[in-house]
Amino acid sequence: MQTRQESLSLKYYSPEQLKELRKELDAVSDQELERRLESVWMNDRLELALADGMDAQAVWNKIDARVGSEDIAEKKRLGRWLRIAAVLLLPVLTVTALYWYREARTYAAVETVVGTEYGDRATVNLPDGTAVTLNESSVLRYRAGAFDGNTREVRFDGEAYFNVKKDAGRPFVILSEGLSVKVLGTRFNLLARSKKHTAELSLEKGSVVLTSLLNGESLRMSPSQKAILDKRTGALALSDVATAVDDAMAWKRNEFVFRNEPLRNVLKTLEESYGIAFRVCKRLDMDDFFTGVMPRKNLHEDLKILEESYKFKTEQRGGDVLVK
């Protein structure tokens, strides 16, 4: 059971305790009251420091050095009304400080998630001024506190165009399945979907460092270059393609751009984009290369282009497209 004196160090008081405390203050000497206030102050300092991960002994050493350097005998004695206010307000201030400290820690850990569904797009303005335009079926995640330190970090799955705010002292880091992208300030398109075996980055401006998280291999990219990561092996391939950026950002213009792409890949792209399934009922060379531009959001027009190119007919039956 707590003694009457020990109850003075409580941080929370009921109305009954406050009444008792007022009576008790009349019987407590100034020296005793100063000793108790000093004890409460040191304990609260210790609790705040420990909440921040500091070493307990180191905290006590600092408090001892600070308190020991003061001449207690020369302290001014508090008036009675001031002593009452000090005892009553100290717990309130301590609780308030702890509350806001812990609230700030909680806020920094909160994760913001921005996602787009099929057929949707969204532009996200991050806390540092970076703008990210998400293509359909993409997810961007970041913590509020991820922009307060020496780096800026987000997690990503899908396809997006990044316009990173330049900050030479704080690199911008994108983490995705199997890869890490590190930049200072630049513009690029990143295609990194978890269901795909490869990821692609096409750089428009600036410089980026792309790292394979599987084997640690890294490469630095320059404008108009395209990098492809094989997530199964961790291998990185870099190429200089004049049309790389323009082709990669075709989705922003509502276009599909294919350059010497096997027919099987063309059909796969349409399946993923429209949520359909092709059923091929006639013999076709699925490795035949296709080059062309198709409109997005217009399946009828896309099928018409393929029909004219490969001399076949198509028929839609629910979510299936028959090729005959």
C-alpha positions as a LaTeX table, in Angstrom:
\begin{tabular}{lrrr}
\hline
Residue & $x$ (\AA) & $y$ (\AA) & $z$ (\AA) \\
\hline
Met1 & 0.00 & 0.00 & 0.00 \\
Gln2 & 1.30 & 3.47 & $-0.80$ \\
Thr3 & 2.10 & 5.89 & 2.00 \\
Arg4 & 0.76 & 9.40 & 2.08 \\
Gln5 & 4.12 & 10.78 & 0.97 \\
Glu6 & 4.44 & 8.31 & $-1.91$ \\
Ser7 & 1.07 & 9.42 & $-3.26$ \\
Leu8 & 2.56 & 12.84 & $-3.96$ \\
Ser9 & 4.51 & 11.34 & $-6.87$ \\
Leu10 & 1.38 & 10.11 & $-8.67$ \\
Lys11 & 0.81 & 11.58 & $-12.12$ \\
Tyr12 & $-3.01$ & 11.34 & $-11.95$ \\
Tyr13 & $-5.17$ & 12.73 & $-9.09$ \\
Ser14 & $-8.81$ & 12.19 & $-8.18$ \\
Pro15 & $-10.81$ & 15.08 & $-6.68$ \\
Glu16 & $-10.51$ & 13.42 & $-3.25$ \\
Gln17 & $-6.73$ & 13.16 & $-3.58$ \\
Leu18 & $-6.50$ & 16.84 & $-4.51$ \\
Lys19 & $-8.38$ & 17.83 & $-1.37$ \\
Glu20 & $-6.09$ & 15.69 & 0.76 \\
Leu21 & $-3.07$ & 17.11 & $-1.01$ \\
Arg22 & $-4.09$ & 20.68 & $-0.19$ \\
Lys23 & $-4.39$ & 19.80 & 3.50 \\
Glu24 & $-1.08$ & 17.97 & 3.52 \\
Leu25 & 0.78 & 20.89 & 1.93 \\
Asp26 & 0.05 & 22.95 & 5.00 \\
Ala27 & 2.00 & 20.47 & 7.11 \\
Val28 & 4.94 & 19.98 & 4.72 \\
Ser29 & 8.07 & 22.06 & 5.10 \\
Asp30 & 9.54 & 23.99 & 2.19 \\
Gln31 & 12.63 & 21.77 & 2.15 \\
Glu32 & 10.55 & 18.59 & 2.03 \\
Leu33 & 8.38 & 19.97 & $-0.76$ \\
Glu34 & 11.44 & 20.96 & $-2.79$ \\
Arg35 & 12.85 & 17.47 & $-2.34$ \\
Arg36 & 9.66 & 15.88 & $-3.64$ \\
Leu37 & 9.40 & 18.23 & $-6.61$ \\
Glu38 & 12.99 & 17.48 & $-7.48$ \\
Ser39 & 12.29 & 13.73 & $-7.30$ \\
Val40 & 9.23 & 14.00 & $-9.56$ \\
Trp41 & 11.14 & 16.13 & $-12.07$ \\
Met42 & 14.02 & 13.64 & $-12.29$ \\
Asn43 & 11.72 & 10.64 & $-12.67$ \\
Asp44 & 9.78 & 12.31 & $-15.46$ \\
Arg45 & 12.99 & 13.26 & $-17.27$ \\
Leu46 & 14.07 & 9.62 & $-17.04$ \\
Glu47 & 10.76 & 8.31 & $-18.41$ \\
Leu48 & 10.85 & 10.63 & $-21.42$ \\
Ala49 & 14.46 & 9.71 & $-22.16$ \\
Leu50 & 13.83 & 5.98 & $-21.86$ \\
Ala51 & 10.85 & 6.29 & $-24.21$ \\
Asp52 & 13.32 & 7.59 & $-26.77$ \\
Gly53 & 15.65 & 4.63 & $-26.29$ \\
Met54 & 18.39 & 6.31 & $-24.22$ \\
Asp55 & 20.52 & 4.37 & $-21.71$ \\
Ala56 & 19.11 & 4.66 & $-18.18$ \\
Gln57 & 22.50 & 5.04 & $-16.45$ \\
Ala58 & 23.55 & 7.75 & $-18.89$ \\
Val59 & 20.36 & 9.68 & $-18.15$ \\
Trp60 & 20.85 & 9.46 & $-14.39$ \\
Asn61 & 24.46 & 10.63 & $-14.74$ \\
Lys62 & 23.31 & 13.70 & $-16.64$ \\
Ile63 & 20.61 & 14.46 & $-14.06$ \\
Asp64 & 23.04 & 14.00 & $-11.15$ \\
Ala65 & 25.59 & 16.30 & $-12.77$ \\
Arg66 & 22.96 & 18.95 & $-13.46$ \\
Val67 & 21.32 & 18.82 & $-10.02$ \\
Gly68 & 24.65 & 18.47 & $-8.21$ \\
Ser69 & 25.97 & 21.65 & $-9.73$ \\
Glu70 & 23.22 & 23.71 & $-8.12$ \\
Asp71 & 23.45 & 25.06 & $-4.62$ \\
Ile72 & 20.18 & 23.94 & $-3.06$ \\
Ala73 & 20.79 & 26.05 & 0.00 \\
Glu74 & 20.52 & 29.20 & $-2.07$ \\
Lys75 & 17.21 & 28.28 & $-3.77$ \\
Lys76 & 14.40 & 30.71 & $-3.19$ \\
Arg77 & 11.55 & 29.29 & $-1.20$ \\
Leu78 & 8.23 & 29.12 & $-2.98$ \\
Gly79 & 5.22 & 30.96 & $-1.64$ \\
Arg80 & 2.39 & 28.69 & $-0.49$ \\
Trp81 & 0.15 & 29.40 & $-3.48$ \\
Leu82 & 3.07 & 28.90 & $-5.87$ \\
Arg83 & 3.99 & 25.59 & $-4.25$ \\
Ile84 & 0.43 & 24.35 & $-4.63$ \\
Ala85 & 0.38 & 25.33 & $-8.29$ \\
Ala86 & 3.74 & 23.65 & $-8.87$ \\
Val87 & 2.66 & 20.34 & $-7.39$ \\
Leu88 & $-0.66$ & 20.33 & $-9.23$ \\
Leu89 & 0.62 & 21.47 & $-12.62$ \\
Leu90 & 3.75 & 19.35 & $-12.83$ \\
Pro91 & 1.84 & 16.07 & $-13.34$ \\
Val92 & $-0.39$ & 17.73 & $-15.94$ \\
Leu93 & 2.59 & 19.08 & $-17.88$ \\
Thr94 & 4.36 & 15.73 & $-17.66$ \\
Val95 & 1.35 & 13.81 & $-18.97$ \\
Thr96 & 0.86 & 16.37 & $-21.75$ \\
Ala97 & 4.50 & 16.14 & $-22.83$ \\
Leu98 & 4.38 & 12.36 & $-22.87$ \\
Tyr99 & 1.09 & 12.40 & $-24.81$ \\
Trp100 & 2.38 & 14.65 & $-27.61$ \\
Tyr101 & 5.70 & 12.80 & $-27.71$ \\
Arg102 & 3.97 & 9.47 & $-28.19$ \\
Glu103 & 1.43 & 10.97 & $-30.62$ \\
Ala104 & 4.31 & 12.25 & $-32.77$ \\
Arg105 & 5.96 & 8.82 & $-32.72$ \\
Thr106 & 2.64 & 7.18 & $-33.71$ \\
Tyr107 & 2.01 & 9.69 & $-36.52$ \\
Ala108 & 5.48 & 9.10 & $-37.97$ \\
Ala109 & 4.76 & 5.37 & $-38.18$ \\
Val110 & 1.37 & 5.71 & $-39.92$ \\
Glu111 & 1.47 & 4.36 & $-43.48$ \\
Thr112 & $-0.31$ & 6.13 & $-46.30$ \\
Val113 & $-1.50$ & 3.88 & $-49.12$ \\
Val114 & $-2.63$ & 5.22 & $-52.49$ \\
Gly115 & $-3.93$ & 2.72 & $-55.02$ \\
Thr116 & $-5.64$ & 2.69 & $-58.39$ \\
Glu117 & $-7.99$ & 0.05 & $-59.71$ \\
Tyr118 & $-8.45$ & $-1.16$ & $-63.27$ \\
Gly119 & $-9.17$ & 1.79 & $-65.56$ \\
Asp120 & $-8.16$ & 4.41 & $-62.97$ \\
Arg121 & $-5.25$ & 6.81 & $-62.67$ \\
Ala122 & $-4.15$ & 9.14 & $-59.91$ \\
Thr123 & $-1.52$ & 11.77 & $-59.22$ \\
Val124 & 0.01 & 11.83 & $-55.75$ \\
Asn125 & 1.93 & 14.80 & $-54.32$ \\
Leu126 & 4.32 & 13.51 & $-51.67$ \\
Pro127 & 5.40 & 15.52 & $-48.57$ \\
Asp128 & 8.74 & 16.48 & $-50.19$ \\
Gly129 & 7.11 & 17.92 & $-53.35$ \\
Thr130 & 7.62 & 14.83 & $-55.52$ \\
Ala131 & 4.73 & 14.10 & $-57.90$ \\
Val132 & 3.82 & 10.52 & $-58.81$ \\
Thr133 & 1.30 & 9.69 & $-61.54$ \\
Leu134 & $-0.04$ & 6.18 & $-61.03$ \\
Asn135 & $-1.23$ & 4.03 & $-63.90$ \\
Glu136 & $-4.08$ & 1.61 & $-63.33$ \\
Ser137 & $-3.76$ & $-1.26$ & $-60.84$ \\
Ser138 & $-0.85$ & 0.36 & $-58.97$ \\
Val139 & $-0.11$ & 0.90 & $-55.28$ \\
Leu140 & 2.18 & 3.46 & $-53.61$ \\
Arg141 & 2.96 & 3.26 & $-49.88$ \\
Tyr142 & 4.89 & 5.61 & $-47.61$ \\
Arg143 & 5.11 & 6.53 & $-43.93$ \\
Ala144 & 4.65 & 10.09 & $-42.77$ \\
Gly145 & 8.01 & 9.94 & $-41.01$ \\
Ala146 & 9.80 & 8.54 & $-44.06$ \\
Phe147 & 10.46 & 12.07 & $-45.32$ \\
Asp148 & 11.88 & 13.52 & $-42.09$ \\
Gly149 & 15.30 & 11.85 & $-42.07$ \\
Asn150 & 18.31 & 11.65 & $-44.37$ \\
Thr151 & 16.41 & 9.74 & $-47.06$ \\
Arg152 & 12.96 & 9.79 & $-48.63$ \\
Glu153 & 11.51 & 6.31 & $-49.03$ \\
Val154 & 8.41 & 4.81 & $-50.65$ \\
Arg155 & 7.25 & 1.32 & $-51.59$ \\
Phe156 & 5.72 & 0.67 & $-54.96$ \\
Asp157 & 3.94 & $-1.99$ & $-57.02$ \\
Gly158 & 2.60 & $-1.22$ & $-60.49$ \\
Glu159 & 3.43 & 1.40 & $-63.08$ \\
Ala160 & 3.97 & 5.09 & $-62.50$ \\
Tyr161 & 5.73 & 8.20 & $-63.73$ \\
Phe162 & 7.91 & 9.78 & $-61.04$ \\
Asn163 & 8.85 & 13.47 & $-61.04$ \\
Val164 & 11.19 & 13.52 & $-58.05$ \\
Lys165 & 11.85 & 16.82 & $-56.27$ \\
Lys166 & 15.57 & 17.49 & $-56.25$ \\
Asp167 & 17.26 & 17.34 & $-52.84$ \\
Ala168 & 21.00 & 16.66 & $-53.00$ \\
Gly169 & 21.18 & 15.94 & $-49.28$ \\
Arg170 & 18.33 & 13.42 & $-49.16$ \\
Pro171 & 18.16 & 10.67 & $-51.79$ \\
Phe172 & 14.74 & 9.44 & $-52.90$ \\
Val173 & 14.46 & 5.65 & $-52.61$ \\
Ile174 & 11.83 & 3.42 & $-54.21$ \\
Leu175 & 11.54 & $-0.14$ & $-52.96$ \\
Ser176 & 9.71 & $-2.72$ & $-55.03$ \\
Glu177 & 9.79 & $-6.48$ & $-55.39$ \\
Gly178 & 13.36 & $-7.44$ & $-56.22$ \\
Leu179 & 14.69 & $-3.94$ & $-56.80$ \\
Ser180 & 15.69 & $-0.62$ & $-55.29$ \\
Val181 & 15.80 & 2.70 & $-57.15$ \\
Lys182 & 17.84 & 5.58 & $-55.69$ \\
Val183 & 17.67 & 9.11 & $-57.08$ \\
Leu184 & 18.28 & 12.71 & $-56.03$ \\
Gly185 & 15.98 & 14.52 & $-58.44$ \\
Thr186 & 14.82 & 13.21 & $-61.79$ \\
Arg187 & 11.97 & 12.05 & $-64.02$ \\
Phe188 & 11.39 & 8.45 & $-65.07$ \\
Asn189 & 8.82 & 5.76 & $-65.70$ \\
Leu190 & 8.87 & 2.62 & $-63.55$ \\
Leu191 & 7.01 & $-0.57$ & $-64.41$ \\
Ala192 & 7.35 & $-3.00$ & $-61.50$ \\
Arg193 & 4.35 & $-5.23$ & $-60.99$ \\
Ser194 & 4.66 & $-8.06$ & $-58.47$ \\
Lys195 & 2.95 & $-10.54$ & $-60.81$ \\
Lys196 & 5.50 & $-9.96$ & $-63.57$ \\
His197 & 8.92 & $-11.63$ & $-63.79$ \\
Thr198 & 10.60 & $-8.44$ & $-65.00$ \\
Ala199 & 10.71 & $-4.78$ & $-64.03$ \\
Glu200 & 11.53 & $-1.88$ & $-66.35$ \\
Leu201 & 12.79 & 1.63 & $-65.72$ \\
Ser202 & 12.99 & 4.25 & $-68.49$ \\
Leu203 & 14.87 & 7.43 & $-67.57$ \\
Glu204 & 13.80 & 10.76 & $-69.01$ \\
Lys205 & 15.98 & 13.18 & $-67.05$ \\
Gly206 & 18.68 & 13.08 & $-64.38$ \\
Ser207 & 20.45 & 10.01 & $-63.04$ \\
Val208 & 19.33 & 6.98 & $-61.05$ \\
Val209 & 20.98 & 3.98 & $-59.45$ \\
Leu210 & 19.05 & 0.74 & $-59.92$ \\
Thr211 & 19.93 & $-2.14$ & $-57.61$ \\
Ser212 & 18.89 & $-5.78$ & $-57.75$ \\
Leu213 & 17.93 & $-6.90$ & $-54.26$ \\
Leu214 & 18.49 & $-10.52$ & $-55.24$ \\
Asn215 & 22.22 & $-10.37$ & $-55.98$ \\
Gly216 & 23.20 & $-6.79$ & $-55.08$ \\
Glu217 & 24.10 & $-5.86$ & $-58.67$ \\
Ser218 & 23.78 & $-2.11$ & $-59.37$ \\
Leu219 & 23.96 & 0.14 & $-62.39$ \\
Arg220 & 23.76 & 3.88 & $-62.93$ \\
Met221 & 21.46 & 5.12 & $-65.66$ \\
Ser222 & 21.59 & 8.18 & $-67.91$ \\
Pro223 & 18.74 & 9.90 & $-69.78$ \\
Ser224 & 17.09 & 7.95 & $-72.65$ \\
Gln225 & 18.30 & 4.65 & $-71.23$ \\
Lys226 & 16.12 & 1.68 & $-70.35$ \\
Ala227 & 16.95 & $-0.93$ & $-67.73$ \\
Ile228 & 15.28 & $-4.32$ & $-67.36$ \\
Leu229 & 15.53 & $-6.46$ & $-64.22$ \\
Asp230 & 14.90 & $-10.19$ & $-64.34$ \\
Lys231 & 13.44 & $-10.79$ & $-60.88$ \\
Arg232 & 14.05 & $-14.54$ & $-61.13$ \\
Thr233 & 17.82 & $-14.22$ & $-61.53$ \\
Gly234 & 18.51 & $-10.67$ & $-60.37$ \\
Ala235 & 20.22 & $-9.86$ & $-63.68$ \\
Leu236 & 20.13 & $-6.27$ & $-64.95$ \\
Ala237 & 20.23 & $-5.28$ & $-68.61$ \\
Leu238 & 20.83 & $-1.72$ & $-69.82$ \\
Ser239 & 20.13 & $-0.38$ & $-73.30$ \\
Asp240 & 20.25 & 2.97 & $-75.09$ \\
Val241 & 16.97 & 3.40 & $-76.93$ \\
Ala242 & 16.01 & 6.77 & $-78.36$ \\
Thr243 & 12.30 & 5.95 & $-78.07$ \\
Ala244 & 12.52 & 4.24 & $-74.66$ \\
Val245 & 10.98 & 7.06 & $-72.63$ \\
Asp246 & 8.35 & 7.94 & $-75.23$ \\
Asp247 & 7.26 & 4.31 & $-75.51$ \\
Ala248 & 7.27 & 3.76 & $-71.76$ \\
Met249 & 5.01 & 6.75 & $-71.17$ \\
Ala250 & 2.54 & 5.80 & $-73.90$ \\
Trp251 & 0.02 & 4.93 & $-71.19$ \\
Lys252 & $-0.13$ & 8.60 & $-70.24$ \\
Arg253 & $-1.23$ & 9.34 & $-73.81$ \\
Asn254 & $-3.80$ & 6.51 & $-73.67$ \\
Glu255 & $-1.82$ & 4.44 & $-76.15$ \\
Phe256 & $-0.27$ & 1.00 & $-76.49$ \\
Val257 & 3.06 & 1.08 & $-78.33$ \\
Phe258 & 4.52 & $-2.17$ & $-79.62$ \\
Arg259 & 7.88 & $-2.44$ & $-81.37$ \\
Asn260 & 8.79 & $-5.86$ & $-82.74$ \\
Glu261 & 6.73 & $-7.50$ & $-80.02$ \\
Pro262 & 5.70 & $-11.16$ & $-80.36$ \\
Leu263 & 1.97 & $-11.58$ & $-80.95$ \\
Arg264 & 1.62 & $-13.62$ & $-77.76$ \\
Asn265 & 2.88 & $-10.62$ & $-75.78$ \\
Val266 & 0.49 & $-8.27$ & $-77.57$ \\
Leu267 & $-2.48$ & $-10.47$ & $-76.71$ \\
Lys268 & $-1.24$ & $-10.81$ & $-73.13$ \\
Thr269 & $-1.08$ & $-7.03$ & $-72.78$ \\
Leu270 & $-4.65$ & $-6.66$ & $-74.02$ \\
Glu271 & $-5.82$ & $-9.40$ & $-71.66$ \\
Glu272 & $-4.31$ & $-7.66$ & $-68.65$ \\
Ser273 & $-5.53$ & $-4.21$ & $-69.68$ \\
Tyr274 & $-9.13$ & $-5.15$ & $-70.50$ \\
Gly275 & $-9.63$ & $-8.07$ & $-68.16$ \\
Ile276 & $-10.41$ & $-10.49$ & $-70.97$ \\
Ala277 & $-9.10$ & $-13.87$ & $-72.16$ \\
Phe278 & $-8.23$ & $-14.75$ & $-75.76$ \\
Arg279 & $-9.31$ & $-18.16$ & $-77.05$ \\
Val280 & $-7.36$ & $-18.90$ & $-80.24$ \\
Cys281 & $-9.32$ & $-21.31$ & $-82.45$ \\
Lys282 & $-7.09$ & $-21.23$ & $-85.50$ \\
Arg283 & $-3.42$ & $-21.85$ & $-86.13$ \\
Leu284 & $-1.39$ & $-18.66$ & $-85.59$ \\
Asp285 & 2.30 & $-17.99$ & $-85.31$ \\
Met286 & 2.33 & $-16.52$ & $-81.81$ \\
Asp287 & 6.00 & $-15.59$ & $-82.22$ \\
Asp288 & 5.28 & $-13.37$ & $-85.20$ \\
Phe289 & 6.45 & $-9.81$ & $-84.47$ \\
Phe290 & 4.02 & $-6.92$ & $-84.32$ \\
Thr291 & 4.83 & $-3.21$ & $-84.52$ \\
Gly292 & 2.16 & $-0.59$ & $-84.13$ \\
Val293 & 0.22 & 1.85 & $-81.96$ \\
Met294 & $-3.18$ & 1.01 & $-80.48$ \\
Pro295 & $-5.59$ & 3.14 & $-78.47$ \\
Arg296 & $-6.23$ & 2.26 & $-74.85$ \\
Lys297 & $-9.79$ & 2.03 & $-73.58$ \\
Asn298 & $-11.04$ & 0.90 & $-76.99$ \\
Leu299 & $-11.00$ & $-2.88$ & $-77.28$ \\
His300 & $-13.14$ & $-2.87$ & $-80.43$ \\
Glu301 & $-10.60$ & $-0.71$ & $-82.28$ \\
Asp302 & $-7.66$ & $-2.78$ & $-81.01$ \\
Leu303 & $-9.26$ & $-6.02$ & $-82.25$ \\
Lys304 & $-9.94$ & $-4.43$ & $-85.61$ \\
Ile305 & $-6.25$ & $-3.52$ & $-85.99$ \\
Leu306 & $-5.20$ & $-7.10$ & $-85.21$ \\
Glu307 & $-7.80$ & $-8.55$ & $-87.58$ \\
Glu308 & $-6.45$ & $-6.47$ & $-90.46$ \\
Ser309 & $-2.84$ & $-7.28$ & $-89.61$ \\
Tyr310 & $-3.24$ & $-11.06$ & $-89.22$ \\
Lys311 & $-6.29$ & $-11.75$ & $-91.39$ \\
Phe312 & $-8.40$ & $-13.38$ & $-88.71$ \\
Lys313 & $-11.81$ & $-12.69$ & $-87.19$ \\
Thr314 & $-12.70$ & $-12.14$ & $-83.54$ \\
Glu315 & $-15.90$ & $-12.66$ & $-81.59$ \\
Gln316 & $-16.59$ & $-11.47$ & $-78.05$ \\
Arg317 & $-18.44$ & $-13.83$ & $-75.72$ \\
Gly318 & $-18.66$ & $-12.35$ & $-72.27$ \\
Gly319 & $-15.12$ & $-12.05$ & $-70.96$ \\
Asp320 & $-13.69$ & $-14.22$ & $-73.75$ \\
Val321 & $-12.51$ & $-13.15$ & $-77.19$ \\
Leu322 & $-12.53$ & $-15.94$ & $-79.75$ \\
Val323 & $-9.91$ & $-15.75$ & $-82.50$ \\
Lys324 & $-10.98$ & $-17.70$ & $-85.61$ \\
\hline
\end{tabular}
